[in-house]
Amino acid sequence: MLAMHALIRKSPYTCYAFAVLSTATALGVRLLFFQETLGTESPFLFFFAAIIASAWCGGLKPGLLATALSA
C-alpha cells in the first residue's frame, strides 16, 4: 500500500513557496500576537514549526530555505 504523500505529486516550486509562506506566517504570528506576551524569552518558538513543516513537505532544500529565512 502506498503512502498518501507518495500519491500526491508536488512541484518544487510549491514546496519552496510553502517554505517561504510558512516562515512569513510564523513571523507574522510572532510580531502581531505574541510580542508583548512572550517578550524576548523565546524569539524563535514559532519558527521551529515552520522549519519542521517545510522540511516535512518538501525535504531538505525547502527545510534549509526555511531555516535561512528564519535566521
PQR file of N, CA, C, O and H, with PARSE charges and radii, in Angstrom:
ATOM      1  N   MET A   1       0.841  -1.176   0.000 -0.4000 1.5000
ATOM      2  CA  MET A   1       0.000   0.000   0.000 -0.0000 2.0000
ATOM      3  C   MET A   1       0.893   1.248   0.000  0.5500 1.7000
ATOM      4  O   MET A   1       1.827   1.349   0.795 -0.5500 1.4000
ATOM      5  N   LEU A   2       0.606   2.159  -0.865 -0.4000 1.5000
ATOM      6  CA  LEU A   2       1.380   3.392  -0.965 -0.0000 2.0000
ATOM      7  C   LEU A   2       0.923   4.399   0.082  0.5500 1.7000
ATOM      8  O   LEU A   2      -0.255   4.477   0.432 -0.5500 1.4000
ATOM      9  H   LEU A   2      -0.153   2.077  -1.511  0.4000 1.0000
ATOM     10  N   ALA A   3       1.863   5.143   0.556 -0.4000 1.5000
ATOM     11  CA  ALA A   3       1.522   6.216   1.495 -0.0000 2.0000
ATOM     12  C   ALA A   3       0.814   7.336   0.737  0.5500 1.7000
ATOM     13  O   ALA A   3       0.983   7.488  -0.473 -0.5500 1.4000
ATOM     14  H   ALA A   3       2.819   5.079   0.272  0.4000 1.0000
ATOM     15  N   MET A   4       0.030   8.107   1.460 -0.4000 1.5000
ATOM     16  CA  MET A   4      -0.757   9.166   0.835 -0.0000 2.0000
ATOM     17  C   MET A   4       0.142  10.226   0.202  0.5500 1.7000
ATOM     18  O   MET A   4      -0.156  10.712  -0.889 -0.5500 1.4000
ATOM     19  H   MET A   4      -0.107   7.984   2.443  0.4000 1.0000
ATOM     20  N   HIS A   5       1.234  10.589   0.867 -0.4000 1.5000
ATOM     21  CA  HIS A   5       2.095  11.632   0.311 -0.0000 2.0000
ATOM     22  C   HIS A   5       2.843  11.143  -0.927  0.5500 1.7000
ATOM     23  O   HIS A   5       3.325  11.957  -1.715 -0.5500 1.4000
ATOM     24  H   HIS A   5       1.476  10.194   1.753  0.4000 1.0000
ATOM     25  N   ALA A   6       2.945   9.837  -1.108 -0.4000 1.5000
ATOM     26  CA  ALA A   6       3.586   9.312  -2.311 -0.0000 2.0000
ATOM     27  C   ALA A   6       2.661   9.427  -3.518  0.5500 1.7000
ATOM     28  O   ALA A   6       3.129   9.463  -4.655 -0.5500 1.4000
ATOM     29  H   ALA A   6       2.553   9.176  -0.469  0.4000 1.0000
ATOM     30  N   LEU A   7       1.379   9.483  -3.284 -0.4000 1.5000
ATOM     31  CA  LEU A   7       0.417   9.592  -4.378 -0.0000 2.0000
ATOM     32  C   LEU A   7       0.279  11.016  -4.899  0.5500 1.7000
ATOM     33  O   LEU A   7      -0.103  11.226  -6.050 -0.5500 1.4000
ATOM     34  H   LEU A   7       0.999   9.454  -2.359  0.4000 1.0000
ATOM     35  N   ILE A   8       0.585  11.977  -4.064 -0.4000 1.5000
ATOM     36  CA  ILE A   8       0.443  13.376  -4.444 -0.0000 2.0000
ATOM     37  C   ILE A   8       1.770  13.852  -5.012  0.5500 1.7000
ATOM     38  O   ILE A   8       2.799  13.773  -4.340 -0.5500 1.4000
ATOM     39  H   ILE A   8       0.895  11.806  -3.129  0.4000 1.0000
ATOM     40  N   ARG A   9       1.755  14.335  -6.218 -0.4000 1.5000
ATOM     41  CA  ARG A   9       2.975  14.854  -6.826 -0.0000 2.0000
ATOM     42  C   ARG A   9       3.041  16.355  -6.582  0.5500 1.7000
ATOM     43  O   ARG A   9       2.120  17.098  -6.921 -0.5500 1.4000
ATOM     44  H   ARG A   9       0.919  14.400  -6.764  0.4000 1.0000
ATOM     45  N   LYS A  10       4.141  16.780  -5.993 -0.4000 1.5000
ATOM     46  CA  LYS A  10       4.319  18.194  -5.680 -0.0000 2.0000
ATOM     47  C   LYS A  10       5.416  18.750  -6.570  0.5500 1.7000
ATOM     48  O   LYS A  10       6.443  18.109  -6.792 -0.5500 1.4000
ATOM     49  H   LYS A  10       4.889  16.177  -5.717  0.4000 1.0000
ATOM     50  N   SER A  11       5.186  19.931  -7.066 -0.4000 1.5000
ATOM     51  CA  SER A  11       6.242  20.580  -7.834 -0.0000 2.0000
ATOM     52  C   SER A  11       7.239  21.212  -6.862  0.5500 1.7000
ATOM     53  O   SER A  11       6.877  21.556  -5.737 -0.5500 1.4000
ATOM     54  H   SER A  11       4.351  20.452  -6.886  0.4000 1.0000
ATOM     55  N   PRO A  12       8.481  21.363  -7.290 -0.5600 1.5000
ATOM     56  CA  PRO A  12       9.462  22.010  -6.407  0.2800 2.0000
ATOM     57  C   PRO A  12       9.073  23.441  -6.036  0.5500 1.7000
ATOM     58  O   PRO A  12       9.353  23.903  -4.930 -0.5500 1.4000
ATOM     59  N   TYR A  13       8.433  24.127  -6.960 -0.4000 1.5000
ATOM     60  CA  TYR A  13       8.016  25.497  -6.677 -0.0000 2.0000
ATOM     61  C   TYR A  13       6.992  25.551  -5.559  0.5500 1.7000
ATOM     62  O   TYR A  13       6.998  26.485  -4.758 -0.5500 1.4000
ATOM     63  H   TYR A  13       8.205  23.752  -7.858  0.4000 1.0000
ATOM     64  N   THR A  14       6.123  24.569  -5.496 -0.4000 1.5000
ATOM     65  CA  THR A  14       5.124  24.520  -4.440 -0.0000 2.0000
ATOM     66  C   THR A  14       5.788  24.325  -3.081  0.5500 1.7000
ATOM     67  O   THR A  14       5.389  24.947  -2.096 -0.5500 1.4000
ATOM     68  H   THR A  14       6.119  23.810  -6.147  0.4000 1.0000
ATOM     69  N   CYS A  15       6.789  23.473  -3.030 -0.4000 1.5000
ATOM     70  CA  CYS A  15       7.481  23.214  -1.765 -0.0000 2.0000
ATOM     71  C   CYS A  15       8.253  24.442  -1.290  0.5500 1.7000
ATOM     72  O   CYS A  15       8.250  24.759  -0.101 -0.5500 1.4000
ATOM     73  H   CYS A  15       7.113  22.968  -3.830  0.4000 1.0000
ATOM     74  N   TYR A  16       8.914  25.131  -2.218 -0.4000 1.5000
ATOM     75  CA  TYR A  16       9.647  26.341  -1.835 -0.0000 2.0000
ATOM     76  C   TYR A  16       8.689  27.471  -1.454  0.5500 1.7000
ATOM     77  O   TYR A  16       8.971  28.240  -0.536 -0.5500 1.4000
ATOM     78  H   TYR A  16       8.917  24.874  -3.184  0.4000 1.0000
ATOM     79  N   ALA A  17       7.576  27.572  -2.144 -0.4000 1.5000
ATOM     80  CA  ALA A  17       6.579  28.584  -1.790 -0.0000 2.0000
ATOM     81  C   ALA A  17       5.999  28.303  -0.407  0.5500 1.7000
ATOM     82  O   ALA A  17       5.746  29.228   0.365 -0.5500 1.4000
ATOM     83  H   ALA A  17       7.347  26.947  -2.890  0.4000 1.0000
ATOM     84  N   PHE A  18       5.791  27.036  -0.101 -0.4000 1.5000
ATOM     85  CA  PHE A  18       5.302  26.671   1.229 -0.0000 2.0000
ATOM     86  C   PHE A  18       6.320  27.045   2.300  0.5500 1.7000
ATOM     87  O   PHE A  18       5.944  27.499   3.381 -0.5500 1.4000
ATOM     88  H   PHE A  18       5.997  26.285  -0.729  0.4000 1.0000
ATOM     89  N   ALA A  19       7.605  26.859   2.009 -0.4000 1.5000
ATOM     90  CA  ALA A  19       8.646  27.225   2.975 -0.0000 2.0000
ATOM     91  C   ALA A  19       8.648  28.721   3.241  0.5500 1.7000
ATOM     92  O   ALA A  19       8.765  29.148   4.390 -0.5500 1.4000
ATOM     93  H   ALA A  19       7.911  26.490   1.130  0.4000 1.0000
ATOM     94  N   VAL A  20       8.520  29.516   2.191 -0.4000 1.5000
ATOM     95  CA  VAL A  20       8.508  30.972   2.345 -0.0000 2.0000
ATOM     96  C   VAL A  20       7.248  31.422   3.078  0.5500 1.7000
ATOM     97  O   VAL A  20       7.323  32.255   3.981 -0.5500 1.4000
ATOM     98  H   VAL A  20       8.425  29.168   1.258  0.4000 1.0000
ATOM     99  N   LEU A  21       6.104  30.884   2.701 -0.4000 1.5000
ATOM    100  CA  LEU A  21       4.842  31.296   3.327 -0.0000 2.0000
ATOM    101  C   LEU A  21       4.750  30.854   4.784  0.5500 1.7000
ATOM    102  O   LEU A  21       4.241  31.598   5.622 -0.5500 1.4000
ATOM    103  H   LEU A  21       6.044  30.207   1.967  0.4000 1.0000
ATOM    104  N   SER A  22       5.228  29.667   5.092 -0.4000 1.5000
ATOM    105  CA  SER A  22       5.163  29.229   6.486 -0.0000 2.0000
ATOM    106  C   SER A  22       6.092  30.058   7.375  0.5500 1.7000
ATOM    107  O   SER A  22       5.757  30.345   8.525 -0.5500 1.4000
ATOM    108  H   SER A  22       5.642  29.062   4.411  0.4000 1.0000
ATOM    109  N   THR A  23       7.245  30.439   6.852 -0.4000 1.5000
ATOM    110  CA  THR A  23       8.154  31.292   7.618 -0.0000 2.0000
ATOM    111  C   THR A  23       7.577  32.693   7.789  0.5500 1.7000
ATOM    112  O   THR A  23       7.686  33.284   8.863 -0.5500 1.4000
ATOM    113  H   THR A  23       7.517  30.206   5.918  0.4000 1.0000
ATOM    114  N   ALA A  24       6.966  33.220   6.739 -0.4000 1.5000
ATOM    115  CA  ALA A  24       6.332  34.542   6.839 -0.0000 2.0000
ATOM    116  C   ALA A  24       5.157  34.512   7.817  0.5500 1.7000
ATOM    117  O   ALA A  24       4.937  35.471   8.556 -0.5500 1.4000
ATOM    118  H   ALA A  24       6.877  32.739   5.867  0.4000 1.0000
ATOM    119  N   THR A  25       4.417  33.428   7.822 -0.4000 1.5000
ATOM    120  CA  THR A  25       3.308  33.293   8.764 -0.0000 2.0000
ATOM    121  C   THR A  25       3.818  33.226  10.192  0.5500 1.7000
ATOM    122  O   THR A  25       3.238  33.837  11.089 -0.5500 1.4000
ATOM    123  H   THR A  25       4.595  32.648   7.222  0.4000 1.0000
ATOM    124  N   ALA A  26       4.897  32.489  10.410 -0.4000 1.5000
ATOM    125  CA  ALA A  26       5.489  32.420  11.754 -0.0000 2.0000
ATOM    126  C   ALA A  26       5.953  33.794  12.224  0.5500 1.7000
ATOM    127  O   ALA A  26       5.770  34.156  13.386 -0.5500 1.4000
ATOM    128  H   ALA A  26       5.369  31.992   9.682  0.4000 1.0000
ATOM    129  N   LEU A  27       6.552  34.550  11.319 -0.4000 1.5000
ATOM    130  CA  LEU A  27       6.982  35.904  11.662 -0.0000 2.0000
ATOM    131  C   LEU A  27       5.789  36.795  11.981  0.5500 1.7000
ATOM    132  O   LEU A  27       5.820  37.562  12.942 -0.5500 1.4000
ATOM    133  H   LEU A  27       6.701  34.256  10.375  0.4000 1.0000
ATOM    134  N   GLY A  28       4.743  36.692  11.178 -0.4000 1.5000
ATOM    135  CA  GLY A  28       3.550  37.498  11.415 -0.0000 2.0000
ATOM    136  C   GLY A  28       2.886  37.177  12.736  0.5500 1.7000
ATOM    137  O   GLY A  28       2.482  38.081  13.468 -0.5500 1.4000
ATOM    138  H   GLY A  28       4.717  36.069  10.396  0.4000 1.0000
ATOM    139  N   VAL A  29       2.770  35.899  13.045 -0.4000 1.5000
ATOM    140  CA  VAL A  29       2.174  35.499  14.325 -0.0000 2.0000
ATOM    141  C   VAL A  29       3.030  35.988  15.478  0.5500 1.7000
ATOM    142  O   VAL A  29       2.516  36.461  16.492 -0.5500 1.4000
ATOM    143  H   VAL A  29       3.098  35.165  12.450  0.4000 1.0000
ATOM    144  N   ARG A  30       4.320  35.873  15.318 -0.4000 1.5000
ATOM    145  CA  ARG A  30       5.242  36.324  16.380 -0.0000 2.0000
ATOM    146  C   ARG A  30       5.129  37.821  16.617  0.5500 1.7000
ATOM    147  O   ARG A  30       5.067  38.268  17.763 -0.5500 1.4000
ATOM    148  H   ARG A  30       4.738  35.489  14.495  0.4000 1.0000
ATOM    149  N   LEU A  31       5.103  38.591  15.552 -0.4000 1.5000
ATOM    150  CA  LEU A  31       5.086  40.045  15.703 -0.0000 2.0000
ATOM    151  C   LEU A  31       3.720  40.587  16.109  0.5500 1.7000
ATOM    152  O   LEU A  31       3.634  41.516  16.912 -0.5500 1.4000
ATOM    153  H   LEU A  31       5.154  38.228  14.621  0.4000 1.0000
ATOM    154  N   LEU A  32       2.666  40.016  15.564 -0.4000 1.5000
ATOM    155  CA  LEU A  32       1.340  40.570  15.821 -0.0000 2.0000
ATOM    156  C   LEU A  32       0.744  40.157  17.157  0.5500 1.7000
ATOM    157  O   LEU A  32       0.171  40.982  17.870 -0.5500 1.4000
ATOM    158  H   LEU A  32       2.736  39.262  14.912  0.4000 1.0000
ATOM    159  N   PHE A  33       0.878  38.892  17.492 -0.4000 1.5000
ATOM    160  CA  PHE A  33       0.119  38.397  18.638 -0.0000 2.0000
ATOM    161  C   PHE A  33       0.927  38.181  19.902  0.5500 1.7000
ATOM    162  O   PHE A  33       0.396  38.322  21.004 -0.5500 1.4000
ATOM    163  H   PHE A  33       1.343  38.222  16.914  0.4000 1.0000
ATOM    164  N   PHE A  34       2.192  37.844  19.767 -0.4000 1.5000
ATOM    165  CA  PHE A  34       2.916  37.420  20.950 -0.0000 2.0000
ATOM    166  C   PHE A  34       4.105  38.301  21.297  0.5500 1.7000
ATOM    167  O   PHE A  34       4.960  37.885  22.080 -0.5500 1.4000
ATOM    168  H   PHE A  34       2.623  37.730  18.872  0.4000 1.0000
ATOM    169  N   GLN A  35       4.186  39.483  20.750 -0.4000 1.5000
ATOM    170  CA  GLN A  35       5.304  40.381  21.054 -0.0000 2.0000
ATOM    171  C   GLN A  35       5.319  40.749  22.535  0.5500 1.7000
ATOM    172  O   GLN A  35       6.362  40.680  23.186 -0.5500 1.4000
ATOM    173  H   GLN A  35       3.492  39.821  20.114  0.4000 1.0000
ATOM    174  N   GLU A  36       4.184  41.133  23.055 -0.4000 1.5000
ATOM    175  CA  GLU A  36       4.123  41.541  24.450 -0.0000 2.0000
ATOM    176  C   GLU A  36       4.040  40.350  25.394  0.5500 1.7000
ATOM    177  O   GLU A  36       4.550  40.405  26.512 -0.5500 1.4000
ATOM    178  H   GLU A  36       3.337  41.190  22.527  0.4000 1.0000
ATOM    179  N   THR A  37       3.404  39.283  24.952 -0.4000 1.5000
ATOM    180  CA  THR A  37       3.217  38.124  25.814 -0.0000 2.0000
ATOM    181  C   THR A  37       4.517  37.369  26.049  0.5500 1.7000
ATOM    182  O   THR A  37       4.869  37.079  27.192 -0.5500 1.4000
ATOM    183  H   THR A  37       2.989  39.239  24.043  0.4000 1.0000
ATOM    184  N   LEU A  38       5.232  37.050  24.975 -0.4000 1.5000
ATOM    185  CA  LEU A  38       6.449  36.254  25.107 -0.0000 2.0000
ATOM    186  C   LEU A  38       7.689  37.092  25.337  0.5500 1.7000
ATOM    187  O   LEU A  38       8.648  36.618  25.947 -0.5500 1.4000
ATOM    188  H   LEU A  38       4.946  37.286  24.046  0.4000 1.0000
ATOM    189  N   GLY A  39       7.690  38.307  24.871 -0.4000 1.5000
ATOM    190  CA  GLY A  39       8.865  39.156  25.028 -0.0000 2.0000
ATOM    191  C   GLY A  39      10.038  38.609  24.242  0.5500 1.7000
ATOM    192  O   GLY A  39       9.889  38.205  23.089 -0.5500 1.4000
ATOM    193  H   GLY A  39       6.911  38.692  24.376  0.4000 1.0000
ATOM    194  N   THR A  40      11.191  38.595  24.858 -0.4000 1.5000
ATOM    195  CA  THR A  40      12.388  38.097  24.176 -0.0000 2.0000
ATOM    196  C   THR A  40      12.856  36.755  24.729  0.5500 1.7000
ATOM    197  O   THR A  40      13.959  36.309  24.411 -0.5500 1.4000
ATOM    198  H   THR A  40      11.312  38.923  25.795  0.4000 1.0000
ATOM    199  N   GLU A  41      12.041  36.111  25.547 -0.4000 1.5000
ATOM    200  CA  GLU A  41      12.455  34.850  26.153 -0.0000 2.0000
ATOM    201  C   GLU A  41      12.487  33.694  25.156  0.5500 1.7000
ATOM    202  O   GLU A  41      13.335  32.810  25.280 -0.5500 1.4000
ATOM    203  H   GLU A  41      11.145  36.473  25.806  0.4000 1.0000
ATOM    204  N   SER A  42      11.607  33.676  24.195 -0.4000 1.5000
ATOM    205  CA  SER A  42      11.587  32.603  23.196 -0.0000 2.0000
ATOM    206  C   SER A  42      11.340  33.204  21.812  0.5500 1.7000
ATOM    207  O   SER A  42      10.246  33.066  21.265 -0.5500 1.4000
ATOM    208  H   SER A  42      10.919  34.394  24.095  0.4000 1.0000
ATOM    209  N   PRO A  43      12.340  33.865  21.247 -0.5600 1.5000
ATOM    210  CA  PRO A  43      12.110  34.581  19.989  0.2800 2.0000
ATOM    211  C   PRO A  43      11.914  33.675  18.775  0.5500 1.7000
ATOM    212  O   PRO A  43      11.339  34.110  17.777 -0.5500 1.4000
ATOM    213  N   PHE A  44      12.376  32.436  18.836 -0.4000 1.5000
ATOM    214  CA  PHE A  44      12.303  31.568  17.660 -0.0000 2.0000
ATOM    215  C   PHE A  44      11.296  30.438  17.815  0.5500 1.7000
ATOM    216  O   PHE A  44      11.339  29.469  17.056 -0.5500 1.4000
ATOM    217  H   PHE A  44      12.844  32.083  19.647  0.4000 1.0000
ATOM    218  N   LEU A  45      10.410  30.540  18.762 -0.4000 1.5000
ATOM    219  CA  LEU A  45       9.468  29.454  19.059 -0.0000 2.0000
ATOM    220  C   LEU A  45       8.610  29.082  17.859  0.5500 1.7000
ATOM    221  O   LEU A  45       8.445  27.897  17.571 -0.5500 1.4000
ATOM    222  H   LEU A  45      10.375  31.326  19.379  0.4000 1.0000
ATOM    223  N   PHE A  46       8.068  30.048  17.164 -0.4000 1.5000
ATOM    224  CA  PHE A  46       7.168  29.766  16.044 -0.0000 2.0000
ATOM    225  C   PHE A  46       7.918  29.376  14.777  0.5500 1.7000
ATOM    226  O   PHE A  46       7.340  28.765  13.879 -0.5500 1.4000
ATOM    227  H   PHE A  46       8.202  31.011  17.398  0.4000 1.0000
ATOM    228  N   PHE A  47       9.181  29.719  14.698 -0.4000 1.5000
ATOM    229  CA  PHE A  47       9.949  29.364  13.513 -0.0000 2.0000
ATOM    230  C   PHE A  47      10.283  27.876  13.476  0.5500 1.7000
ATOM    231  O   PHE A  47      10.468  27.314  12.397 -0.5500 1.4000
ATOM    232  H   PHE A  47       9.651  30.215  15.428  0.4000 1.0000
ATOM    233  N   PHE A  48      10.362  27.233  14.633 -0.4000 1.5000
ATOM    234  CA  PHE A  48      10.630  25.802  14.648 -0.0000 2.0000
ATOM    235  C   PHE A  48       9.529  25.031  13.927  0.5500 1.7000
ATOM    236  O   PHE A  48       9.814  24.102  13.171 -0.5500 1.4000
ATOM    237  H   PHE A  48      10.211  27.689  15.510  0.4000 1.0000
ATOM    238  N   ALA A  49       8.286  25.408  14.156 -0.4000 1.5000
ATOM    239  CA  ALA A  49       7.167  24.738  13.485 -0.0000 2.0000
ATOM    240  C   ALA A  49       7.208  24.969  11.977  0.5500 1.7000
ATOM    241  O   ALA A  49       6.903  24.062  11.203 -0.5500 1.4000
ATOM    242  H   ALA A  49       8.054  26.162  14.770  0.4000 1.0000
ATOM    243  N   ALA A  50       7.580  26.172  11.558 -0.4000 1.5000
ATOM    244  CA  ALA A  50       7.676  26.462  10.133 -0.0000 2.0000
ATOM    245  C   ALA A  50       8.782  25.654   9.466  0.5500 1.7000
ATOM    246  O   ALA A  50       8.614  25.179   8.343 -0.5500 1.4000
ATOM    247  H   ALA A  50       7.828  26.909  12.187  0.4000 1.0000
ATOM    248  N   ILE A  51       9.899  25.498  10.146 -0.4000 1.5000
ATOM    249  CA  ILE A  51      11.016  24.728   9.599 -0.0000 2.0000
ATOM    250  C   ILE A  51      10.653  23.253   9.509  0.5500 1.7000
ATOM    251  O   ILE A  51      10.931  22.603   8.502 -0.5500 1.4000
ATOM    252  H   ILE A  51      10.035  25.883  11.059  0.4000 1.0000
ATOM    253  N   ILE A  52      10.040  22.730  10.547 -0.4000 1.5000
ATOM    254  CA  ILE A  52       9.653  21.319  10.542 -0.0000 2.0000
ATOM    255  C   ILE A  52       8.617  21.037   9.466  0.5500 1.7000
ATOM    256  O   ILE A  52       8.715  20.030   8.764 -0.5500 1.4000
ATOM    257  H   ILE A  52       9.815  23.258  11.365  0.4000 1.0000
ATOM    258  N   ALA A  53       7.625  21.910   9.325 -0.4000 1.5000
ATOM    259  CA  ALA A  53       6.598  21.715   8.304 -0.0000 2.0000
ATOM    260  C   ALA A  53       7.175  21.821   6.896  0.5500 1.7000
ATOM    261  O   ALA A  53       6.773  21.073   6.004 -0.5500 1.4000
ATOM    262  H   ALA A  53       7.545  22.728   9.896  0.4000 1.0000
ATOM    263  N   SER A  54       8.105  22.735   6.692 -0.4000 1.5000
ATOM    264  CA  SER A  54       8.723  22.893   5.374 -0.0000 2.0000
ATOM    265  C   SER A  54       9.569  21.685   5.015  0.5500 1.7000
ATOM    266  O   SER A  54       9.538  21.218   3.877 -0.5500 1.4000
ATOM    267  H   SER A  54       8.431  23.342   7.417  0.4000 1.0000
ATOM    268  N   ALA A  55      10.322  21.179   5.976 -0.4000 1.5000
ATOM    269  CA  ALA A  55      11.151  20.002   5.718 -0.0000 2.0000
ATOM    270  C   ALA A  55      10.285  18.771   5.494  0.5500 1.7000
ATOM    271  O   ALA A  55      10.627  17.921   4.672 -0.5500 1.4000
ATOM    272  H   ALA A  55      10.347  21.558   6.900  0.4000 1.0000
ATOM    273  N   TRP A  56       9.177  18.660   6.205 -0.4000 1.5000
ATOM    274  CA  TRP A  56       8.287  17.514   6.021 -0.0000 2.0000
ATOM    275  C   TRP A  56       7.608  17.566   4.662  0.5500 1.7000
ATOM    276  O   TRP A  56       7.443  16.541   4.000 -0.5500 1.4000
ATOM    277  H   TRP A  56       8.899  19.350   6.873  0.4000 1.0000
ATOM    278  N   CYS A  57       7.224  18.740   4.261 -0.4000 1.5000
ATOM    279  CA  CYS A  57       6.518  18.896   2.989 -0.0000 2.0000
ATOM    280  C   CYS A  57       7.441  18.734   1.795  0.5500 1.7000
ATOM    281  O   CYS A  57       7.095  18.038   0.841 -0.5500 1.4000
ATOM    282  H   CYS A  57       7.357  19.572   4.798  0.4000 1.0000
ATOM    283  N   GLY A  58       8.614  19.366   1.830 -0.4000 1.5000
ATOM    284  CA  GLY A  58       9.439  19.405   0.638 -0.0000 2.0000
ATOM    285  C   GLY A  58      10.775  18.702   0.719  0.5500 1.7000
ATOM    286  O   GLY A  58      11.397  18.442  -0.311 -0.5500 1.4000
ATOM    287  H   GLY A  58       8.894  19.931   2.605  0.4000 1.0000
ATOM    288  N   GLY A  59      11.231  18.388   1.918 -0.4000 1.5000
ATOM    289  CA  GLY A  59      12.513  17.726   2.048 -0.0000 2.0000
ATOM    290  C   GLY A  59      13.594  18.659   2.553  0.5500 1.7000
ATOM    291  O   GLY A  59      13.319  19.660   3.216 -0.5500 1.4000
ATOM    292  H   GLY A  59      10.725  18.599   2.755  0.4000 1.0000
ATOM    293  N   LEU A  60      14.836  18.309   2.224 -0.4000 1.5000
ATOM    294  CA  LEU A  60      15.987  19.004   2.777 -0.0000 2.0000
ATOM    295  C   LEU A  60      16.104  20.449   2.307  0.5500 1.7000
ATOM    296  O   LEU A  60      16.269  21.352   3.128 -0.5500 1.4000
ATOM    297  H   LEU A  60      15.059  17.496   1.686  0.4000 1.0000
ATOM    298  N   LYS A  61      16.024  20.679   1.020 -0.4000 1.5000
ATOM    299  CA  LYS A  61      16.266  22.027   0.493 -0.0000 2.0000
ATOM    300  C   LYS A  61      15.209  23.042   0.927  0.5500 1.7000
ATOM    301  O   LYS A  61      15.587  24.141   1.334 -0.5500 1.4000
ATOM    302  H   LYS A  61      15.890  19.946   0.353  0.4000 1.0000
ATOM    303  N   PRO A  62      13.909  22.743   0.866 -0.5600 1.5000
ATOM    304  CA  PRO A  62      12.949  23.700   1.424  0.2800 2.0000
ATOM    305  C   PRO A  62      13.105  23.886   2.933  0.5500 1.7000
ATOM    306  O   PRO A  62      12.852  24.974   3.450 -0.5500 1.4000
ATOM    307  N   GLY A  63      13.518  22.835   3.640 -0.4000 1.5000
ATOM    308  CA  GLY A  63      13.787  22.974   5.070 -0.0000 2.0000
ATOM    309  C   GLY A  63      14.953  23.896   5.342  0.5500 1.7000
ATOM    310  O   GLY A  63      14.918  24.687   6.285 -0.5500 1.4000
ATOM    311  H   GLY A  63      13.723  21.952   3.220  0.4000 1.0000
ATOM    312  N   LEU A  64      15.987  23.799   4.521 -0.4000 1.5000
ATOM    313  CA  LEU A  64      17.123  24.701   4.665 -0.0000 2.0000
ATOM    314  C   LEU A  64      16.755  26.143   4.286  0.5500 1.7000
ATOM    315  O   LEU A  64      17.258  27.095   4.884 -0.5500 1.4000
ATOM    316  H   LEU A  64      16.015  23.156   3.756  0.4000 1.0000
ATOM    317  N   LEU A  65      15.886  26.292   3.300 -0.4000 1.5000
ATOM    318  CA  LEU A  65      15.418  27.639   2.946 -0.0000 2.0000
ATOM    319  C   LEU A  65      14.636  28.254   4.107  0.5500 1.7000
ATOM    320  O   LEU A  65      14.824  29.427   4.428 -0.5500 1.4000
ATOM    321  H   LEU A  65      15.478  25.519   2.815  0.4000 1.0000
ATOM    322  N   ALA A  66      13.774  27.478   4.729 -0.4000 1.5000
ATOM    323  CA  ALA A  66      13.018  27.982   5.880 -0.0000 2.0000
ATOM    324  C   ALA A  66      13.950  28.318   7.040  0.5500 1.7000
ATOM    325  O   ALA A  66      13.719  29.287   7.763 -0.5500 1.4000
ATOM    326  H   ALA A  66      13.622  26.525   4.469  0.4000 1.0000
ATOM    327  N   THR A  67      15.000  27.522   7.219 -0.4000 1.5000
ATOM    328  CA  THR A  67      15.977  27.807   8.273 -0.0000 2.0000
ATOM    329  C   THR A  67      16.702  29.112   7.995  0.5500 1.7000
ATOM    330  O   THR A  67      16.879  29.933   8.896 -0.5500 1.4000
ATOM    331  H   THR A  67      15.187  26.734   6.632  0.4000 1.0000
ATOM    332  N   ALA A  68      17.119  29.306   6.763 -0.4000 1.5000
ATOM    333  CA  ALA A  68      17.827  30.555   6.400 -0.0000 2.0000
ATOM    334  C   ALA A  68      16.916  31.764   6.541  0.5500 1.7000
ATOM    335  O   ALA A  68      17.349  32.811   7.022 -0.5500 1.4000
ATOM    336  H   ALA A  68      16.976  28.640   6.032  0.4000 1.0000
ATOM    337  N   LEU A  69      15.668  31.633   6.132 -0.4000 1.5000
ATOM    338  CA  LEU A  69      14.733  32.760   6.270 -0.0000 2.0000
ATOM    339  C   LEU A  69      14.419  33.041   7.727  0.5500 1.7000
ATOM    340  O   LEU A  69      14.206  34.195   8.098 -0.5500 1.4000
ATOM    341  H   LEU A  69      15.317  30.782   5.741  0.4000 1.0000
ATOM    342  N   SER A  70      14.387  32.026   8.549 -0.4000 1.5000
ATOM    343  CA  SER A  70      14.102  32.221   9.967 -0.0000 2.0000
ATOM    344  C   SER A  70      15.243  32.904  10.700  0.5500 1.7000
ATOM    345  O   SER A  70      15.036  33.625  11.676 -0.5500 1.4000
ATOM    346  H   SER A  70      14.561  31.089   8.248  0.4000 1.0000
ATOM    347  N   ALA A  71      16.439  32.665  10.217 -0.4000 1.5000
ATOM    348  CA  ALA A  71      17.597  33.277  10.870 -0.0000 2.0000
ATOM    349  C   ALA A  71      17.634  34.756  10.565  0.5500 1.7000
ATOM    350  O   ALA A  71      18.536  35.458  11.024 -0.5500 1.4000
ATOM    351  H   ALA A  71      16.608  32.079   9.424  0.4000 1.0000
TER
END
